Amino acid sequence: MLSSATSLLSLLSNIKDIELKSIGNKILQGERLNENEGLVLFEKGSLSFLGMLANHVREKKHGDRTYFNRNFHIEPTNVCVFNCAFCSYSRGYANREEGWELSIEQMMHIVKSYDGKPVTEVHIVGGVHPKMNMTFFLELLRSIKAHRPDLHIKAFTPVELDYMFRKAKLTVREGLEQAHAAGLDSLPGGGAEIFHPEIRTKICDDKVNAEGWLEIHRTAHQLGMHSNATLLYGHIESYWHRIDHMERLRQLQDETGGFNTFIPLKFRNKDNDMQHVAESTIVEDLKMYAVARLYLDNFPHVKAYWPMLGREQARMTLSFGVNDIDGTIDDSTKIYSMAGSEEQSPSMTTEELVQLIRQSGRKPIERGTLYNVIREFDEVASPSEAMTL
């Protein structure tokens, strides 16, 4: 049975800890948590307590509706001028023979392979290649829009954009205006990692800092583009670093309202410079999702990126505040499979996604990138669907 305000009140009546009881009552009243209260949730909240609170907020916002989309990824290159300690994906420019570099023609071949298929989004992110400059990517955007105008292009993290703009001697606004005019529709949430310099200087010191990341998203929002936001958790950060990170996102969302979704990203330790750091447990993963849902009260959606977590764990997050599990992906992203995720060939059909959501007692909703509803699926599979699920 799904949670309700009544069951939450019953839970709170049995909570002995004064701080947790106060926080629970604030959640029930729809009041915003402060930074200290967010930290208390991480440090003192049991998994069951956090899950019930997060599920209450999730259902208050969305009921049992759970979103997914039909998308595919293009990763132009894994060659990168930056050297992030947590990254298992990139190859340095000096060793680029170990990586890949796709031409515009090769990337358009990928786009054309989806002709006649009901995908709604192409997600384009990759390494920062010194020869793939602003001109190159503007041509790619125009080519995609000329071929398939209705395809939503969600592309380029602030890490990529900052490098492009600086090389082209453009301001952030000038660069985003040009990209938007060429066909860029929205920004993904990558590259945020951990904002606080105490951690950022240790894991990704040479790329765009927190202020630069936030300014690119702020400007995109001002130009009418929406975006997502992420946080890389479960490595050398402390709980308060996570709260600091989410507080900066919450403040920008108060200012612009341009973020669609928050996506916690789990650190994976295979084949990178942080192999000695143990990965977070499932309990810690679920706590991260729950606290995110409770703290980021002005974010409409919280997403679990299933190729990173694996299907079963992604399904579990739907009881801990998550209302979106991303898209079909179609075996086209290597970023997490190269880092040791459970999904080494990350592809799910629409039918498989629908089944996964239904197994959690939720209602599947196919969405567009901006959460426009494309199709609502019945809670119970029809006989014809049952044959294929």
MIKOL-694581 format. One line per 2 residues: for each residue x, y, z of N, C-alpha, C. Coordinates in steps of 0.1 Angstrom, whole numbers, plus 5000, padded with zeros to 4 digits. Example, Ala and Ser with C-alpha at 12.3 -4.5 7.8 and 13.67 -1.06 7.14 Angstrom:
BEGIN
5132 4943 5078 5123 4955 5078 5132 4967 5078  5128 4978 5071 5137 4989 5071 5129 5000 5079 $
//
This chain:
BEGIN
5008 4988 5000 5000 5000 5000 5009 5012 5000  5005 5022 4992 5013 5034 4991 5011 5043 5004 $
5021 5051 5007 5021 5059 5019 5010 5070 5019  5007 5075 5030 4997 5086 5031 5001 5095 5042 $
4994 5106 5043 4997 5115 5055 4994 5109 5068  4983 5100 5068 4980 5093 5080 4990 5084 5085 $
4996 5076 5076 5006 5066 5079 5019 5074 5083  5021 5085 5077 5033 5093 5081 5032 5099 5095 $
5020 5103 5098 5017 5108 5112 5019 5097 5122  5015 5085 5118 5017 5074 5127 5031 5071 5130 $
5039 5072 5119 5053 5070 5120 5060 5080 5129  5056 5093 5127 5062 5104 5135 5059 5103 5149 $
5047 5097 5152 5043 5096 5167 5052 5087 5174  5059 5078 5167 5068 5068 5173 5082 5072 5173 $
5086 5083 5167 5099 5088 5166 5103 5094 5179  5114 5090 5185 5119 5095 5197 5128 5107 5195 $
5136 5107 5185 5146 5118 5182 5138 5131 5179  5141 5141 5187 5134 5154 5186 5137 5160 5172 $
5150 5160 5168 5153 5166 5155 5146 5159 5143  5146 5146 5143 5140 5139 5132 5124 5141 5132 $
5119 5141 5144 5104 5144 5145 5101 5158 5140  5109 5168 5143 5107 5181 5138 5108 5182 5123 $
5118 5175 5118 5120 5175 5103 5108 5168 5096  5104 5157 5102 5092 5150 5096 5080 5158 5096 $
5077 5166 5107 5066 5174 5107 5067 5186 5097  5079 5191 5095 5081 5201 5084 5078 5196 5071 $
5082 5183 5068 5079 5177 5055 5064 5175 5054  5058 5171 5064 5043 5169 5063 5036 5182 5061 $
5041 5193 5066 5035 5206 5064 5039 5213 5051  5048 5206 5044 5053 5212 5031 5063 5223 5033 $
5070 5224 5044 5079 5234 5047 5093 5231 5042  5101 5241 5038 5115 5238 5033 5124 5235 5044 $
5133 5225 5041 5144 5222 5051 5155 5231 5050  5162 5233 5061 5175 5241 5060 5187 5231 5059 $
5199 5237 5057 5210 5229 5055 5213 5219 5066  5212 5224 5079 5214 5216 5090 5204 5204 5091 $
5192 5207 5087 5182 5196 5087 5185 5186 5076  5190 5190 5065 5194 5181 5055 5205 5172 5059 $
5214 5177 5067 5226 5170 5072 5221 5160 5082  5211 5164 5091 5206 5155 5101 5199 5143 5094 $
5192 5145 5083 5186 5133 5076 5197 5123 5072  5208 5128 5066 5218 5119 5062 5224 5112 5074 $
5227 5119 5085 5234 5113 5096 5226 5105 5106  5213 5108 5107 5205 5101 5117 5193 5094 5112 $
5188 5097 5100 5176 5091 5095 5178 5077 5091  5169 5068 5096 5170 5054 5091 5164 5053 5077 $
5168 5042 5071 5163 5040 5057 5148 5040 5056  5141 5034 5065 5127 5033 5065 5121 5047 5067 $
5126 5055 5076 5121 5068 5079 5123 5077 5067  5135 5077 5061 5137 5085 5049 5128 5081 5037 $
5127 5068 5036 5119 5063 5025 5104 5067 5026  5099 5066 5038 5085 5070 5039 5083 5085 5037 $
5092 5093 5042 5091 5108 5040 5092 5111 5025  5103 5105 5018 5105 5108 5004 5093 5103 4995 $
5088 5091 4999 5077 5086 4991 5064 5095 4993  5063 5100 5005 5051 5110 5007 5053 5122 4998 $
5065 5128 4997 5067 5139 4989 5065 5136 4974  5071 5124 4970 5070 5120 4956 5055 5118 4952 $
5047 5112 4961 5033 5109 4957 5025 5122 4958  5029 5131 4967 5022 5144 4967 5024 5152 4954 $
5036 5151 4948 5039 5157 4936 5034 5150 4924  5034 5137 4924 5032 5129 4911 5023 5117 4913 $
5018 5114 4925 5010 5102 4926 5019 5090 4923  5013 5080 4916 5022 5069 4913 5027 5069 4898 $
5026 5081 4892 5031 5083 4879 5046 5082 4878  5052 5074 4869 5066 5073 4868 5070 5074 4853 $
5080 5083 4851 5083 5087 4837 5095 5080 4831  5094 5079 4818 5106 5074 4810 5105 5080 4796 $
5116 5080 4789 5115 5085 4775 5122 5076 4766  5120 5078 4753 5127 5070 4742 5138 5078 4737 $
5150 5075 4740 5161 5083 4736 5173 5074 4731  5183 5081 4726 5195 5074 4723 5207 5084 4725 $
5218 5078 4727 5230 5086 4730 5240 5086 4719  5246 5098 4717 5258 5099 4709 5270 5104 4717 $
5281 5097 4717 5293 5101 4724 5304 5104 4714  5305 5117 4710 5314 5120 4699 5328 5115 4701 $
5333 5115 4713 5347 5111 4716 5349 5108 4731  5358 5099 4734 5362 5098 4748 5376 5103 4750 $
5381 5110 4740 5394 5117 4741 5392 5130 4749  5400 5133 4759 5397 5144 4767 5410 5151 4772 $
5409 5164 4772 5421 5172 4777 5421 5173 4792  5411 5169 4798 5410 5169 4813 5413 5156 4819 $
5417 5156 4832 5421 5143 4838 5414 5142 4852  5401 5138 4851 5393 5137 4864 5396 5123 4870 $
5399 5124 4883 5404 5112 4890 5393 5101 4890  5380 5104 4890 5370 5094 4890 5366 5088 4877 $
5372 5093 4866 5367 5090 4853 5373 5077 4847  5365 5068 4843 5370 5055 4837 5368 5056 4822 $
5362 5067 4817 5357 5068 4803 5368 5074 4794  5374 5085 4798 5382 5093 4789 5396 5088 4787 $
5401 5092 4776 5415 5089 4773 5422 5102 4770  5434 5104 4775 5441 5116 4773 5444 5119 4758 $
5445 5131 4754 5448 5134 4740 5461 5128 4736  5471 5127 4744 5483 5121 4740 5482 5106 4738 $
5472 5100 4743 5469 5086 4741 5456 5083 4733  5453 5092 4724 5440 5092 4718 5438 5080 4709 $
5449 5073 4706 5447 5060 4698 5439 5050 4705  5438 5051 4719 5431 5042 4727 5416 5045 4727 $
5412 5057 4722 5399 5061 4722 5392 5061 4709  5381 5069 4708 5374 5071 4695 5371 5085 4692 $
5371 5089 4680 5368 5103 4676 5358 5101 4664  5345 5105 4666 5335 5103 4655 5335 5116 4647 $
5334 5114 4634 5331 5125 4625 5317 5129 4625  5314 5140 4619 5300 5144 4618 5292 5134 4609 $
5298 5129 4599 5292 5119 4591 5289 5106 4599  5298 5102 4607 5295 5090 4616 5284 5093 4626 $
5284 5104 4631 5273 5107 4641 5259 5109 4634  5259 5114 4622 5247 5115 4614 5242 5101 4610 $
5251 5092 4608 5248 5078 4605 5240 5072 4617  5245 5075 4629 5237 5071 4641 5223 5077 4641 $
5222 5090 4639 5209 5096 4639 5200 5090 4629  5205 5088 4617 5197 5082 4606 5193 5068 4609 $
5200 5061 4617 5197 5047 4620 5184 5046 4628  5179 5058 4634 5167 5058 4641 5155 5064 4633 $
5157 5066 4620 5147 5071 4611 5135 5061 4612  5123 5066 4613 5111 5058 4614 5109 5051 4628 $
5117 5054 4637 5116 5049 4651 5111 5060 4660  5102 5057 4670 5096 5067 4678 5104 5073 4689 $
5117 5075 4686 5126 5082 4696 5122 5097 4696  5124 5103 4708 5121 5117 4709 5133 5126 4713 $
5144 5119 4717 5155 5127 4722 5168 5121 4718  5178 5129 4714 5192 5125 4713 5200 5132 4724 $
5208 5124 4731 5216 5129 4742 5230 5129 4738  5237 5140 4737 5251 5141 4732 5260 5146 4742 $
5269 5138 4747 5279 5142 4757 5292 5133 4754  5303 5139 4757 5316 5131 4756 5327 5138 4762 $
5339 5134 4758 5351 5140 4763 5353 5154 4756  5363 5161 4761 5366 5174 4756 5378 5173 4747 $
5376 5172 4734 5386 5170 4724 5390 5184 4718  5403 5187 4718 5407 5200 4713 5404 5203 4699 $
5402 5193 4691 5399 5196 4676 5384 5196 4674  5376 5192 4683 5361 5193 4682 5357 5206 4688 $
5357 5216 4680 5355 5229 4685 5340 5234 4683  5338 5247 4685 5325 5253 4684 5319 5251 4670 $
5328 5254 4660 5323 5253 4646 5319 5239 4643  5326 5229 4648 5323 5215 4645 5310 5211 4651 $
5307 5215 4664 5295 5211 4670 5283 5219 4665  5285 5232 4661 5274 5239 4655 5269 5232 4642 $
5279 5227 4634 5276 5220 4622 5268 5207 4625  5272 5200 4636 5265 5188 4640 5251 5191 4644 $
5249 5202 4652 5235 5205 4656 5226 5209 4644  5231 5217 4635 5224 5221 4623 5220 5208 4614 $
5230 5199 4613 5228 5187 4605 5217 5179 4611  5217 5177 4624 5206 5169 4630 5193 5175 4629 $
5192 5188 4631 5179 5195 4630 5174 5196 4615  5183 5197 4606 5179 5196 4592 5173 5183 4588 $
5179 5172 4594 5175 5159 4590 5162 5155 4598  5161 5159 4611 5150 5155 4619 5146 5166 4628 $
5138 5176 4623 5136 5188 4631 5129 5185 4644  5121 5175 4645 5113 5172 4658 5121 5165 4669 $
5133 5161 4666 5142 5154 4675 5147 5164 4685  5145 5162 4698 5150 5171 4708 5165 5168 4711 $
5173 5179 4710 5187 5177 4712 5191 5182 4726  5194 5173 4734 5199 5176 4748 5214 5173 4747 $
5222 5183 4748 5237 5181 4745 5246 5190 4753  5258 5185 4756 5269 5192 4761 5268 5196 4775 $
5277 5191 4783 5278 5196 4797 5285 5209 4798  5284 5216 4809 5292 5229 4810 5307 5227 4809 $
5312 5215 4811 5326 5212 4809 5329 5214 4795  5321 5208 4786 5323 5208 4772 5321 5223 4767 $
5310 5229 4771 5306 5242 4766 5317 5252 4771  5321 5252 4783 5331 5262 4788 5344 5261 4779 $
5348 5249 4776 5360 5248 4767 5358 5253 4753  5346 5249 4748 5343 5254 4734 5342 5270 4734 $
5335 5275 4743 5334 5290 4743 5347 5297 4745  5355 5292 4754 5368 5299 4756 5377 5298 4744 $
5377 5286 4737 5385 5285 4725 5380 5294 4714  5367 5296 4713 5361 5304 4703 5361 5319 4707 $
5366 5322 4719 5366 5336 4724 5352 5342 4725  5343 5334 4730 5329 5338 4731 5325 5339 4746 $
5316 5348 4750 5311 5348 4763 5301 5336 4764  5297 5333 4777 5288 5322 4779 5275 5325 4771 $
5270 5337 4773 5257 5341 4766 5259 5340 4751  5270 5345 4745 5271 5345 4731 5272 5330 4726 $
5280 5322 4733 5281 5308 4729 5268 5300 4729  5260 5302 4740 5247 5295 4742 5237 5301 4731 $
5238 5313 4729 5229 5319 4718 5231 5312 4705  5244 5311 4701 5247 5304 4689 5243 5290 4688 $
5246 5283 4699 5242 5268 4700 5227 5267 4700  5220 5275 4707 5205 5274 4707 5200 5277 4693 $
5205 5287 4686 5200 5290 4672 5203 5278 4663  5214 5271 4665 5218 5260 4657 5210 5247 4659 $
5203 5247 4671 5195 5235 4673 5195 5229 4687  5204 5234 4696 5205 5229 4709 5192 5233 4717 $
5185 5223 4722 5172 5225 4729 5173 5225 4744  5182 5217 4750 5184 5217 4765 5197 5212 4768 $
5201 5213 4781 5214 5208 4786 5212 5197 4795  5221 5187 4795 5221 5176 4804 5227 5181 4817 $
5228 5172 4827 5232 5177 4841 5246 5174 4844  5254 5167 4835 5267 5162 4838 5277 5173 4841 $
5288 5169 4847 5300 5178 4850 5299 5185 4863  5288 5183 4870 5286 5190 4883 5295 5184 4893 $
5296 5171 4894 5304 5163 4903 5300 5168 4918  5310 5174 4925 5308 5180 4938 5312 5194 4937 $
5304 5204 4940 5307 5218 4938 5318 5223 4948  5318 5219 4960 5327 5225 4970 5341 5223 4966 $
5349 5234 4966 5363 5233 4961 5372 5223 4970  5368 5221 4982 5376 5211 4990 5376 5198 4984 $
5366 5194 4977 5365 5181 4970 5368 5183 4955  5363 5193 4949 5365 5195 4935 5379 5196 4931 $
5387 5202 4939 5402 5204 4936 5409 5190 4936  5404 5181 4943 5410 5168 4944 5406 5158 4933 $
5394 5160 4928 5389 5150 4918 5387 5155 4904  5387 5168 4902 5385 5174 4889 5390 5188 4888 $
5402 5190 4893 5407 5204 4895 5408 5212 4882  5410 5206 4871 5414 5214 4859 5402 5217 4850 $
5390 5213 4854 5378 5217 4845 5370 5228 4852  5360 5232 4845 5352 5243 4849 5347 5242 4864 $
5348 5253 4872 5345 5252 4886 5330 5253 4888  5326 5253 4901 5312 5253 4904 5305 5266 4899 $
5311 5277 4901 5305 5290 4896 5303 5290 4881  5313 5284 4874 5312 5284 4859 5301 5274 4855 $
5300 5263 4862 5289 5253 4859 5275 5260 4861  5274 5266 4872 5261 5272 4875 5258 5284 4866 $
5268 5292 4862 5265 5303 4853 5261 5298 4839  5266 5288 4835 5262 5282 4822 5247 5278 4822 $
5243 5271 4833 5229 5267 4834 5220 5279 4836  5225 5289 4844 5217 5301 4846 5214 5308 4833 $
5224 5309 4825 5223 5316 4812 5214 5308 4803  5216 5295 4803 5207 5287 4794 5192 5289 4798 $
5190 5289 4811 5176 5291 4816 5171 5305 4812  5179 5315 4812 5175 5329 4808 5172 5329 4793 $
5178 5320 4786 5176 5320 4771 5164 5311 4768  5157 5305 4778 5146 5297 4775 5148 5282 4774 $
5161 5278 4777 5164 5264 4776 5163 5258 4790  5158 5246 4791 5157 5239 4804 5170 5230 4805 $
5172 5225 4817 5184 5217 4819 5182 5207 4831  5191 5198 4833 5191 5189 4844 5203 5192 4853 $
5203 5185 4864 5215 5187 4874 5218 5174 4880  5231 5172 4883 5236 5160 4889 5245 5163 4901 $
5248 5152 4908 5257 5152 4919 5264 5138 4919  5277 5138 4919 5285 5126 4920 5288 5122 4934 $
5282 5111 4939 5283 5108 4953 5290 5095 4956  5294 5093 4968 5299 5080 4972 5314 5078 4970 $
5321 5089 4972 5336 5087 4970 5343 5093 4982  5349 5105 4980 5357 5111 4992 5349 5123 4998 $
5337 5125 4994 5329 5136 4999 5323 5132 5012  5319 5142 5020 5312 5140 5032 5297 5144 5030 $
5288 5141 5039 5274 5144 5037 5272 5159 5036  5280 5167 5043 5278 5181 5042 5282 5187 5029 $
5291 5180 5022 5294 5185 5008 5282 5182 4999  5275 5172 5001 5263 5169 4993 5252 5180 4995 $
5251 5183 5008 5241 5193 5011 5245 5207 5006  5257 5210 5007 5262 5223 5001 5259 5223 4986 $
5262 5212 4979 5260 5211 4965 5245 5213 4962  5236 5206 4969 5222 5207 4966 5216 5221 4970 $
5222 5227 4980 5218 5240 4983 5221 5250 4972  5232 5249 4966 5235 5258 4954 5226 5256 4943 $
5222 5243 4940 5213 5240 4930 5199 5246 4934  5195 5244 4946 5182 5249 4950 5181 5264 4949 $
5192 5271 4952 5192 5286 4951 5190 5290 4937  5197 5283 4928 5196 5287 4913 5182 5284 4908 $
5176 5273 4913 5163 5269 4909 5153 5279 4914  5155 5285 4926 5146 5295 4931 5147 5307 4921 $
5159 5310 4916 5161 5322 4908 5156 5320 4894  5157 5308 4888 5154 5307 4874 5142 5297 4871 $
5140 5287 4879 5130 5277 4877 5133 5268 4864  5146 5268 4860 5149 5261 4847 5153 5247 4848 $
5155 5242 4860 5159 5227 4861 5147 5219 4860  5148 5208 4853 5137 5198 4852 5139 5187 4862 $
5151 5182 4863 5154 5169 4870 5167 5170 4878  5167 5163 4889 5180 5161 4896 5183 5146 4896 $
5196 5143 4893 5200 5130 4891 5212 5127 4899  5211 5120 4911 5223 5115 4918 5230 5105 4910 $
5243 5106 4909 5252 5097 4901 5261 5090 4910  5261 5077 4910 5269 5069 4919 5283 5067 4914 $
5293 5070 4922 5307 5068 4919 5309 5053 4917  5316 5050 4905 5320 5036 4903 5336 5036 4902 $
5342 5026 4907 5357 5026 4909 5365 5017 4900  5359 5013 4889 5367 5004 4880 5375 5012 4870 $
5388 5009 4869 5397 5014 4859 5398 5030 4860  5399 5035 4872 5402 5050 4873 5412 5052 4884 $
5415 5065 4886 5425 5068 4896 5420 5068 4911  5407 5064 4912 5402 5063 4926 5397 5048 4929 $
5404 5039 4923 5401 5025 4925 5401 5020 4939  5409 5028 4947 5411 5024 4961 5399 5028 4970 $
5390 5036 4964 5378 5041 4972 5367 5031 4970  5362 5026 4981 5351 5016 4980 5338 5023 4975 $
5330 5016 4968 5317 5021 4963 5307 5021 4974  5297 5030 4973 5287 5031 4983 5278 5019 4983 $
5272 5016 4995 5262 5004 4996 5249 5008 4990  5240 4998 4988 5227 5000 4984 5219 5009 4993 $
5221 5007 5006 5215 5015 5017 5218 5030 5015  5231 5033 5013 5236 5046 5011 5230 5052 4998 $
5229 5044 4988 5224 5049 4975 5209 5053 4977  5201 5045 4984 5187 5048 4986 5186 5060 4995 $
5194 5062 5005 5194 5074 5013 5197 5086 5005  5206 5085 4995 5209 5097 4987 5197 5102 4979 $
5190 5092 4973 5178 5096 4965 5167 5102 4974  5165 5096 4986 5155 5100 4995 5158 5115 5000 $
5170 5117 5004 5173 5130 5009 5172 5141 4998  5177 5137 4986 5175 5146 4975 5161 5150 4973 $
5152 5140 4973 5138 5144 4971 5133 5153 4982  5137 5151 4994 5133 5159 5005 5139 5173 5005 $
5151 5174 5001 5158 5187 5002 5155 5196 4990  5155 5190 4978 5153 5198 4966 5138 5200 4963 $
5131 5207 4972 5117 5209 4971 5112 5216 4959  5121 5224 4953 5117 5231 4941 5121 5224 4928 $
5126 5212 4928 5129 5204 4916 5117 5195 4914  5111 5196 4902 5099 5188 4899 5102 5173 4900 $
5113 5169 4895 5116 5155 4893 5129 5150 4899  5130 5138 4903 5142 5131 4907 5143 5118 4899 $
5155 5117 4892 5157 5106 4883 5167 5096 4888  5164 5083 4886 5174 5073 4888 5179 5068 4874 $
5192 5070 4872 5198 5066 4859 5201 5051 4859  5191 5044 4853 5192 5029 4855 5205 5022 4849 $
5211 5027 4838 5223 5021 4834 5234 5021 4844  5234 5031 4853 5244 5033 4863 5241 5023 4875 $
5228 5023 4879 5225 5015 4891 5222 5000 4888  5218 4997 4876 5212 4984 4873 5197 4984 4875 $
5190 4975 4868 5176 4975 4867 5169 4973 4881  5174 4964 4888 5167 4961 4901 5168 4972 4911 $
5180 4978 4912 5182 4989 4921 5174 5001 4917  5174 5003 4904 5166 5015 4899 5151 5013 4902 $
5146 5001 4902 5133 4998 4906 5130 5001 4920  5140 4998 4929 5139 5001 4943 5138 5015 4946 $
5145 5024 4938 5145 5038 4941 5131 5044 4940  5122 5038 4932 5109 5043 4930 5101 5044 4943 $
5106 5037 4954 5100 5038 4967 5107 5048 4976  5117 5055 4970 5126 5064 4978 5126 5078 4972 $
5115 5082 4966 5114 5096 4961 5116 5097 4946  5121 5087 4939 5123 5088 4925 5110 5086 4917 $
5109 5095 4906 5097 5093 4898 5100 5093 4883  5113 5090 4880 5118 5090 4866 5130 5080 4865 $
5130 5071 4855 5141 5062 4854 5148 5063 4841  5147 5075 4835 5154 5078 4822 5148 5071 4811 $
5156 5066 4801 5150 5062 4789 5155 5048 4784  5152 5046 4772 5155 5033 4766 5170 5031 4763 $
5177 5042 4761 5192 5043 4760 5197 5035 4748  5192 5023 4746 5195 5016 4733 5210 5013 4732 $
5217 5009 4742 5230 5003 4742 5240 5013 4735  5238 5026 4737 5246 5036 4730 5254 5045 4740 $
5255 5041 4753 5263 5049 4762 5273 5040 4769  5286 5044 4769 5296 5036 4775 5302 5042 4788 $
5297 5054 4792 5303 5061 4803 5303 5053 4816  5292 5046 4819 5291 5039 4832 5295 5024 4830 $
5293 5018 4818 5297 5004 4816 5312 5003 4817  5319 5013 4813 5334 5013 4813 5339 5015 4828 $
5330 5020 4837 5334 5022 4850 5329 5011 4860  5323 5000 4854 5320 4989 4862 5306 4988 4866 $
5296 4994 4860 5282 4993 4864 5277 4979 4860  5265 4976 4867 5259 4963 4864 5255 4961 4850 $
5251 4972 4844 5246 4972 4830 5257 4974 4820  5263 4963 4815 5274 4964 4806 5269 4966 4791 $
5257 4963 4789 5250 4966 4776 5237 4973 4779  5238 4986 4782 5226 4993 4787 5215 4996 4777 $
5206 4986 4775 5195 4988 4766 5183 4982 4772  5172 4989 4772 5159 4984 4775 5148 4988 4765 $
5140 4979 4761 5129 4982 4753 5118 4990 4760  5109 4996 4753 5098 5003 4760 5090 4993 4768 $
5088 4981 4763 5080 4971 4770 5087 4967 4783  5101 4966 4783 5108 4962 4795 5107 4974 4806 $
5108 4986 4801 5107 4997 4810 5093 4998 4817  5083 4996 4809 5070 4996 4814 5068 4985 4824 $
5073 4973 4821 5072 4962 4831 5079 4965 4844  5091 4971 4843 5099 4974 4855 5091 4984 4864 $
5085 4994 4858 5078 5004 4865 5065 4997 4871  5058 4989 4864 5046 4982 4869 5050 4973 4881 $
5061 4967 4880 5065 4958 4891 5066 4965 4904  5068 4978 4904 5069 4986 4916 5055 4992 4920 $
5045 4988 4913 5032 4993 4916 5029 5007 4912  5037 5011 4902 5036 5025 4896 5030 5025 4882 $
5026 5037 4878 5020 5039 4865 5030 5044 4855  5033 5037 4844 5043 5042 4835 5038 5053 4826 $
5046 5063 4824 5042 5075 4816 5054 5077 4806  5052 5076 4793 5062 5080 4784 5061 5095 4782 $
5073 5101 4783 5074 5116 4783 5083 5121 4772  5082 5134 4769 5092 5140 4761 5103 5145 4770 $
5113 5152 4765 5124 5157 4773 5119 5167 4784  5110 5175 4780 5105 5185 4789 5092 5181 4797 $
5090 5168 4798 5080 5161 4806 5066 5163 4800  5065 5166 4787 5052 5165 4781 5048 5151 4780 $
5036 5148 4782 5031 5134 4782 5029 5129 4768  5035 5118 4764 5034 5112 4751 5024 5101 4752 $
5025 5093 4762 5016 5081 4763 5015 5077 4778  5002 5075 4782 5000 5070 4796 4996 5055 4794 $
5003 5046 4801 5001 5032 4801 4992 5029 4813  4983 5019 4810 4974 5014 4821 4982 5007 4831 $
4977 5008 4844 4984 5001 4855 4985 4986 4852  4975 4980 4846 4975 4966 4843 4977 4963 4828 $
4986 4954 4825 4989 4952 4811 4978 4946 4804  4975 4950 4792 4965 4943 4783 4970 4930 4779 $
4961 4921 4775 4965 4907 4771 4976 4907 4760  4975 4916 4751 4985 4917 4740 4998 4921 4745 $
4998 4931 4754 5011 4936 4760 5017 4925 4769  5008 4918 4776 5013 4908 4785 5021 4897 4778 $
5017 4895 4765 5025 4885 4757 5039 4889 4754  5041 4902 4754 5054 4907 4751 5063 4912 4763 $
5057 4912 4775 5064 4917 4786 5072 4906 4793 $
//
